Amino acid sequence: MYKSIMLKLLLPMIIIALLSSVVLFGCEKEGAAVAEEEEEEEAVVAEKEEEEEKEAVLLEVAVEQPEYEAQCEAIWQVFLDDNPNITMEFSSYNEDELPALAARIAGGDPLDIDERRYATADNYEQWVNLLDIDFQYWDNFGYDAKNAWGELRGVEDYCPIVWPFAGILSSFVYDAGATEAAGIDMSGLTTWDAVDAMLAELKAYVDQDDTLEYVISTGNHPWCWPVMLANPIMTSLDADAQDKLFKLISGETAWTNMDENENPMVLFFKWLKDYYDKGYFPNEFWKVTWDDYEAGLVAGTGILTIHGPWIWDKLETANPEIQLSGFPFPPNSEGTCIALPPDVLSEGVATGIYSDPNRTDAETEAVIKAFNWFHSPETIKMRCEALNKVPNYDLSSVGGADLVGSQYLSINKAIEDGEFGDATLASGILGLDKGDKWYKEGEPSVKLGDDIMALWGQYLSEEITLEELMATYQQRWENAYDVK
């Protein structure tokens, strides 16, 4: 009886004590959380104040291309917001402006960072050797970033540039709204016979439409045609084209070998002549500047072209209502469509830091910090999504890149989803690129050049024969490459 009475008296006191303990513990926990949050805020403020107290630094940055200048500057602004002591001046360069840039660099007044520029066996020392700085992301790249550039160009222990993106993908590109209105179906074309049949139908339509001038719009470009377009077309026509091209550049096969089963250049030029003679390409297109061709396409002089990624962006910028689609060059006998290798492995084009003996310690610290930030997973994700580029870089730590560009969805994703049958998309070092280490800088090349398209034009207009064209290639190779 006594125990029962005592329990009744003590129970409310025990409950009150327990509740007080819980409340006290909760208050202590909440107080600790608030204190921790305040400490973090104070640390952020202190870090920002520390950054603001650092020496003011101005960096000059050349963004990737004029077409993407706004996107590139917006990405860099994220870095600048977190680094108030650093400011940047931005520039961008078309091909015709590059000689002036080269002269500036040669005159001892380099930029700091260039997002997309050439590093060659002759000019690589104008770039900082990235092996000598504290670069943090070597292991993220999808290729041997430390060594690949040097191995292709015969330069040891030097890495001037790096590139986090997959190679350029070229394809047919068309205005889906216009082709639907014309009643021409360009979907699901997986063979050259099917493409030829479609082009014959399109030519008949263009011939009776006063607003259209061309079946396949194109123009003269000393790199886009001989590299960006010719290589995937050759590999579409012959699955072993790149191996055979290496035999040409290494001297194992003569350029004058007219067997199309051994010389993919012969096969390609026969294809090009056939399409030109059928009226699929503009008359004397090698005399049409690339700018005029692209402007004409924007103006609606054609509804079909072959191009890389930039024309998709240009057409959509000029007309946000346009409905673009496309299809790859037909898969070859092995079921493969190819993209070019990453720019750094093909043309030796990528991002680097210019060497500058007058750069101060503060400037050096800032440029290395900026370069690392620009190649962090978070930034590469932003760049992929803003520029519609497929990464060749490990983005698993940031959940990958969400790509929604028209070219990616119409070509890359469509191939992956089986919309072009069993086709697969592949990429590898181009056969002629493997000969870059033998090339004598300044000599007319067999790969590309300002006079290449005029030479093609002589053949297409029947001023010279295919045999004479290939003899010219043979002579250029003998003059420009020292395989020994």
SENU-147525 format. One record per residue (C-alpha): x, z, y; residue in three letters. Coordinates in steps of 0.02 Angstrom, whole numbers, padded with zeros to 5 digits, always signed. Layout:
XZYALA...
//
This chain:
+00000+00000+00000MET+00139+00047+00119TYR+00240-00112+00076LYS+00087-00219+00105SER+00057-00143+00276ILE+00241-00163+00325MET+00241-00346+00270LEU+00088-00382+00377LYS+00173-00300+00525LEU+00341-00388+00501LEU+00279-00563+00458LEU+00229-00612+00638PRO+00398-00549+00700MET+00489-00652+00569ILE+00391-00809+00616ILE+00426-00782+00800ILE+00612-00762+00764ALA+00617-00919+00660LEU+00525-01020+00793LEU+00644-00953+00926SER+00792-01008+00820SER+00719-01183+00800VAL+00685-01199+00985VAL+00857-01133+01028LEU+00939-01253+00903PHE+00837-01396+00972GLY+00886-01353+01149CYS+01068-01340+01099GLU+01058-01509+01009LYS+00970-01590+01156GLU+01096-01515+01274GLY+01239-01580+01168ALA+01163-01754+01165ALA+01141-01752+01354VAL+01319-01692+01376ALA+01384-01828+01260GLU+01285-01961+01354GLU+01350-01896+01519GLU+01528-01902+01451GLU+01505-02083+01397GLU+01435-02130+01567GLU+01579-02042+01653GLU+01702-02135+01540ALA+01622-02303+01584VAL+01627-02261+01769VAL+01808-02203+01755ALA+01856-02361+01662GLU+01771-02469+01794LYS+01856-02372+01933GLU+02021-02396+01843GLU+01989-02584+01831GLU+01944-02591+02015GLU+02105-02501+02060GLU+02209-02630+01967LYS+02300-02764+02065GLU+02186-02907+02114ALA+02222-03063+02011VAL+02165-03243+02032LEU+02165-03355+01878LEU+02137-03543+01877GLU+02035-03605+01730VAL+01995-03784+01681ALA+01830-03781+01587VAL+01799-03888+01435GLU+01714-04042+01509GLN+01621-04085+01670PRO+01460-04102+01569GLU+01471-03918+01519TYR+01542-03844+01678GLU+01390-03737+01721ALA+01378-03663+01545GLN+01565-03626+01538CYS+01566-03539+01707GLU+01415-03434+01657ALA+01507-03376+01500ILE+01662-03329+01600TRP+01554-03231+01722GLN+01520-03105+01584VAL+01707-03071+01577PHE+01723-03063+01766LEU+01581-02937+01781ASP+01679-02818+01669ASP+01845-02851+01756ASN+01816-02835+01944PRO+02001-02852+01987ASN+02003-03029+01913ILE+01931-03182+01999THR+01934-03360+01935MET+01937-03533+02013GLU+01859-03663+01898PHE+01891-03849+01882SER+01850-03988+01760SER+01926-04159+01727TYR+01869-04330+01673ASN+01994-04448+01591GLU+02035-04537+01754ASP+02083-04372+01835GLU+02207-04319+01701LEU+02359-04408+01775PRO+02341-04304+01933ALA+02329-04145+01830LEU+02483-04194+01730ALA+02578-04226+01891ALA+02528-04056+01958ARG+02589-03970+01800ILE+02751-04069+01799ALA+02776-04017+01980GLY+02780-03834+01931GLY+02604-03787+01985ASP+02508-03761+01823PRO+02336-03688+01796LEU+02321-03530+01693ASP+02197-03570+01553ILE+02137-03741+01501ASP+01988-03742+01382GLU+02014-03916+01309ARG+02175-04012+01335ARG+02308-04105+01238TYR+02464-04025+01167ALA+02586-04155+01100THR+02758-04153+01022ALA+02823-04202+01193ASP+02730-04081+01307ASN+02701-03926+01199TYR+02828-03823+01296GLU+02715-03830+01449GLN+02605-03712+01349TRP+02636-03528+01310VAL+02681-03504+01127ASN+02531-03404+01067LEU+02638-03334+00926LEU+02734-03237+01060ASP+02585-03146+01138ILE+02468-03010+01076ASP+02331-03128+01015PHE+02205-03030+00913GLN+02098-03157+00820TYR+02211-03264+00711TRP+02119-03217+00551ASP+01949-03270+00618ASN+01986-03456+00626PHE+01929-03569+00486GLY+02098-03657+00479TYR+02279-03600+00481ASP+02280-03576+00669ALA+02459-03513+00676LYS+02538-03662+00589ASN+02421-03813+00576ALA+02458-03891+00745TRP+02646-03881+00719GLY+02641-03946+00540GLU+02546-04101+00594LEU+02668-04137+00735ARG+02833-04085+00658GLY+02857-03936+00776VAL+02911-03772+00696GLU+02865-03595+00750ASP+02756-03647+00896TYR+02569-03636+00923CYS+02517-03695+01096PRO+02328-03709+01070ILE+02185-03647+00960VAL+02007-03709+00930TRP+01861-03612+00855PRO+01740-03757+00827PHE+01707-03882+00689ALA+01744-04065+00720GLY+01639-04190+00815ILE+01497-04271+00722LEU+01454-04451+00767SER+01292-04534+00716SER+01152-04650+00764PHE+01048-04573+00905VAL+00876-04635+00956TYR+00728-04601+01069ASP+00598-04549+00941ALA+00455-04570+01063GLY+00506-04748+01103ALA+00534-04798+00921THR+00365-04726+00873GLU+00283-04827+01011ALA+00375-04981+00946ALA+00315-04946+00770GLY+00493-04939+00702ILE+00531-04803+00575ASP+00710-04739+00585MET+00687-04587+00475SER+00768-04565+00306GLY+00890-04712+00316LEU+01023-04677+00185THR+01100-04850+00148THR+01175-04988+00252TRP+01046-05109+00182ASP+00908-04998+00250ALA+00998-04985+00418VAL+01019-05174+00425ASP+00835-05203+00390ALA+00787-05081+00528MET+00907-05162+00652LEU+00835-05335+00618ALA+00663-05264+00655GLU+00726-05177+00812LEU+00811-05336+00874LYS+00649-05433+00859ALA+00563-05298+00960TYR+00700-05293+01094VAL+00698-05483+01111ASP+00515-05481+01163GLN+00523-05324+01274ASP+00580-05359+01452ASP+00625-05177+01484THR+00754-05167+01343LEU+00924-05253+01343GLU+01014-05191+01189TYR+00986-05156+01005VAL+01132-05033+00989ILE+01190-04980+01161SER+01378-04954+01177THR+01529-04988+01288GLY+01718-04979+01300ASN+01808-04816+01266HIS+01990-04808+01207PRO+01959-04653+01100TRP+01774-04648+01058CYS+01771-04816+00971TRP+01938-04820+00877PRO+01932-04636+00826VAL+01762-04552+00846MET+01659-04700+00782LEU+01777-04806+00676ALA+01833-04665+00561ASN+01662-04605+00501PRO+01602-04785+00486ILE+01755-04833+00381MET+01729-04680+00271THR+01545-04725+00253SER+01594-04900+00194LEU+01735-04838+00081ASP+01744-04660+00013ALA+01934-04674-00002ASP+01960-04744+00172ALA+02060-04596+00240GLN+02183-04598+00094ASP+02205-04785+00119LYS+02230-04763+00306LEU+02371-04641+00269PHE+02452-04775+00161LYS+02445-04890+00313LEU+02519-04764+00434ILE+02655-04711+00310SER+02705-04892+00277GLY+02653-04894+00095GLU+02523-05029+00133THR+02556-05168+00259ALA+02431-05183+00400TRP+02430-05370+00363THR+02361-05338+00189ASN+02193-05427+00202MET+02118-05352+00043ASP+01970-05249+00105GLU+01982-05141-00051ASN+02156-05087+00004GLU+02144-05097+00193ASN+01992-05008+00266PRO+02029-05079+00438MET+01990-05253+00370VAL+01826-05189+00298LEU+01782-05105+00463PHE+01819-05258+00571PHE+01715-05368+00456LYS+01570-05245+00477TRP+01593-05243+00666LEU+01600-05433+00677LYS+01444-05450+00570ASP+01345-05332+00683TYR+01412-05415+00840TYR+01368-05590+00778ASP+01192-05532+00735LYS+01168-05475+00914GLY+01156-05291+00873TYR+01293-05245+00998PHE+01292-05296+01183PRO+01378-05458+01227ASN+01562-05422+01268GLU+01529-05235+01259PHE+01717-05204+01268TRP+01703-05252+01453LYS+01565-05125+01487VAL+01634-04960+01552THR+01582-04805+01457TRP+01503-04733+01614ASP+01399-04891+01641ASP+01345-04889+01459TYR+01289-04708+01466GLU+01202-04735+01634ALA+01109-04883+01561GLY+01054-04780+01413LEU+00991-04644+01529VAL+00898-04780+01628ALA+00812-04840+01469GLY+00899-05007+01437THR+00909-04961+01253GLY+00828-04839+01131ILE+00966-04831+00999LEU+01152-04794+01011THR+01299-04728+00910ILE+01388-04582+00990HIS+01452-04405+00971GLY+01371-04245+01036PRO+01382-04274+01223TRP+01251-04410+01238ILE+01118-04295+01167TRP+01152-04171+01307ASP+01161-04306+01441LYS+00997-04387+01391LEU+00905-04221+01378GLU+00974-04164+01546THR+00918-04326+01628ALA+00747-04320+01545ASN+00694-04150+01476PRO+00539-04232+01401GLU+00636-04355+01292ILE+00618-04333+01104GLN+00787-04369+01028LEU+00824-04389+00844SER+00958-04471+00740GLY+01029-04510+00570PHE+01207-04506+00503PRO+01308-04657+00455PHE+01250-04684+00275PRO+01333-04574+00143PRO+01471-04662+00048ASN+01481-04692-00139SER+01522-04508-00166GLU+01370-04454-00065GLY+01474-04394+00082THR+01452-04410+00270CYS+01601-04354+00373ILE+01627-04264+00536ALA+01795-04275+00621LEU+01914-04130+00588PRO+01922-03996+00723PRO+01992-04068+00884ASP+02152-03968+00869VAL+02189-04050+00701LEU+02138-04225+00752SER+02191-04259+00930GLU+02287-04099+00964GLY+02156-04047+01091VAL+02110-03864+01110ALA+02125-03708+01220THR+02291-03641+01282GLY+02384-03547+01419ILE+02500-03647+01530TYR+02677-03583+01546SER+02719-03522+01720ASP+02886-03438+01755PRO+02815-03376+01921ASN+02670-03282+01841ARG+02678-03097+01887THR+02661-02956+01761ASP+02485-02921+01823ALA+02438-03104+01807GLU+02513-03112+01633THR+02415-02958+01579GLU+02256-03033+01650ALA+02277-03204+01572VAL+02312-03131+01399ILE+02162-03016+01415LYS+02052-03162+01467ALA+02118-03273+01326PHE+02082-03138+01197ASN+01908-03108+01266TRP+01873-03295+01263PHE+01913-03299+01077HIS+01824-03140+01023SER+01678-03157+00901PRO+01554-03107+01035GLU+01614-03242+01153THR+01631-03377+01020ILE+01450-03343+00973LYS+01399-03367+01155MET+01500-03527+01168ARG+01428-03600+01007CYS+01250-03565+01063GLU+01273-03621+01243ALA+01365-03783+01199LEU+01278-03819+01032ASN+01442-03816+00936LYS+01461-03778+00752VAL+01588-03637+00728PRO+01746-03654+00625ASN+01771-03467+00647TYR+01710-03309+00561ASP+01559-03244+00656LEU+01495-03129+00519SER+01530-02976+00627SER+01405-03038+00757VAL+01275-03111+00639GLY+01328-03294+00653GLY+01273-03419+00785ALA+01093-03472+00813ASP+01109-03661+00840LEU+00957-03753+00905VAL+01033-03912+00981GLY+00948-04077+00944SER+01100-04154+00860GLN+01126-04002+00749TYR+00944-03997+00694LEU+00928-04187+00673SER+01092-04216+00581ILE+01187-04061+00519ASN+01035-03958+00471LYS+00940-04109+00407ALA+01084-04153+00289ILE+01091-03973+00232GLU+00902-03973+00201ASP+00910-04132+00097GLY+00821-04247+00219GLU+00952-04381+00182PHE+00945-04366-00006GLY+01093-04289-00094ASP+01210-04319+00054ALA+01336-04185+00099THR+01435-04164+00260LEU+01623-04149+00244ALA+01775-04147+00357SER+01961-04169+00329GLY+02121-04226+00414ILE+02107-04410+00459LEU+02229-04527+00375GLY+02304-04596+00536LEU+02319-04420+00611ASP+02441-04376+00474LYS+02561-04499+00553GLY+02565-04413+00723ASP+02730-04330+00679LYS+02810-04503+00667TRP+02738-04571+00829TYR+02855-04617+00974LYS+02768-04552+01129GLU+02730-04687+01256GLY+02728-04835+01136GLU+02564-04931+01109PRO+02481-04843+00964SER+02381-04905+00815VAL+02259-04761+00836LYS+02197-04783+01012LEU+02247-04846+01184GLY+02183-04921+01345ASP+02209-05097+01278ASP+02135-05072+01105ILE+01959-05127+01146MET+02020-05285+01235ALA+02114-05326+01076LEU+01956-05301+00973TRP+01864-05410+01098GLY+01984-05554+01067GLN+01938-05547+00883TYR+01751-05526+00910LEU+01748-05672+01032SER+01851-05775+00908GLU+02000-05797+01022GLU+02105-05733+00877ILE+02075-05720+00691THR+02063-05560+00590LEU+02233-05602+00516GLU+02306-05613+00692GLU+02224-05449+00741LEU+02300-05360+00592MET+02469-05440+00628ALA+02461-05361+00801THR+02424-05192+00721TYR+02573-05217+00607GLN+02686-05252+00756GLN+02620-05100+00851ARG+02651-04989+00700TRP+02830-05053+00681GLU+02866-05019+00864ASN+02780-04850+00880ALA+02813-04756+00718TYR+02976-04696+00645ASP+02925-04646+00468VAL+03107-04617+00416LYS
//
